[in-house]
């Protein structure tokens, strides 16, 4: 959200507000995939595995 605000990226701000409003509930229900970065330009249902060199930290 901070990055979008600094860039005055209105699409990014809108996307973050929507994700903040619904993200907690959907995550609790198990509807959001692991590894999704939460960026406004990334669909919420798209899994995004971490890079191989960081995967061991996520386990």
C-alpha positions as CSV (number, residue, x, y, z in Angstrom):
1,X,0.0,0.0,0.0
2,X,2.8,2.4,0.8
3,X,4.5,1.8,-2.5
4,X,1.2,2.5,-4.3
5,X,0.6,5.6,-2.3
6,X,4.1,7.0,-3.0
7,X,3.7,6.3,-6.7
8,X,0.1,7.6,-6.7
9,X,-0.8,4.4,-8.4
10,X,-4.6,4.6,-8.0
11,X,-5.2,1.1,-9.4
12,X,-2.7,-0.3,-6.9
13,X,-4.3,1.6,-4.0
14,X,-7.8,0.3,-5.0
15,X,-6.5,-3.2,-5.3
16,X,-4.8,-3.1,-1.9
17,X,-7.9,-1.7,-0.2
18,X,-10.0,-4.5,-1.6
19,X,-7.4,-7.1,-0.6
20,X,-7.2,-5.7,3.0
21,X,-10.9,-5.8,3.3
22,X,-11.4,-9.4,2.0
23,X,-8.0,-11.0,2.4
24,X,-8.2,-11.9,6.1
25,X,-11.5,-13.6,5.7
26,X,-10.6,-15.4,2.5
27,X,-7.3,-16.5,4.0
28,X,-9.0,-17.9,7.1
29,X,-11.4,-19.8,4.9
30,X,-8.4,-21.3,3.0
31,X,-9.4,-19.6,-0.3
32,X,-6.1,-17.7,-1.0
33,X,-3.2,-19.7,-2.3
34,X,0.2,-19.8,-0.5
35,X,2.8,-17.5,-1.9
36,X,0.5,-14.9,-3.4
37,X,2.3,-11.5,-3.0
38,X,-0.9,-9.5,-2.7
39,X,0.0,-7.0,-5.3
40,X,-2.8,-5.3,-7.2
41,X,-1.5,-6.7,-10.5
42,X,-1.5,-10.3,-9.3
43,X,-4.8,-12.1,-9.4
44,X,-5.8,-13.2,-5.8
45,X,-6.3,-16.9,-6.8
46,X,-2.9,-17.3,-8.5
47,X,-0.4,-19.3,-6.5
48,X,3.1,-17.9,-6.7
49,X,5.7,-20.2,-5.2
50,X,8.7,-18.6,-3.6
51,X,12.1,-18.7,-5.4
52,X,14.0,-22.0,-4.8
53,X,16.7,-20.3,-2.7
54,X,14.0,-19.0,-0.3
55,X,11.7,-21.9,-0.2
56,X,13.4,-23.5,2.8
57,X,12.7,-20.4,4.9
58,X,9.0,-20.7,4.2
59,X,8.6,-24.3,5.4
